[in-house]
Amino acid sequence: MAYFIYNKISIGLTIYYDLRFLEIYQALSKNCDIIINIANWPSIRKAHWIKLLKARAIENQVYMIGVNTRGNVIAPIRKSKEIDIYNVYTSIVQKNREIFGLKTDRKEELYEKWYKALRK
């Protein structure tokens, strides 16, 4: 689990299988506005990949960028041989977090008790 800051924007990094583990995204979203998931999902499971990306975005109030080596490319605002450029508005992330208090409603200490109880 890693993240970095670029132009004052916190960006988390994950790989394809991480999408199955929502706790990783909860942890990253505490510091990140955007989380990138690099994947190699086959087209037969593409619908699952897209649904998981959307779920992680909704649950964590964060932009999810999915990069699938087998997927379709969304149209960028600018394109060149070296790089494609997309608009991302982190102010939308902050606004959604203010309107919907998901981050403050989480009860991590309670979830920790449940995890420990289930493992016994």
Secondary structure, DSSP 4 states (H G I P E B T S, - for coil): -EEEEETTEEEEEEEGGGGG-HHHHHHHHTT-SEEEEEE---GGGHHHHHHHHHHHHHHHTSEEEEEETTSPPPPPSEE-SS-EE----HHHHHHHHHHS-HHHH--HHHHHHHHHHHH-
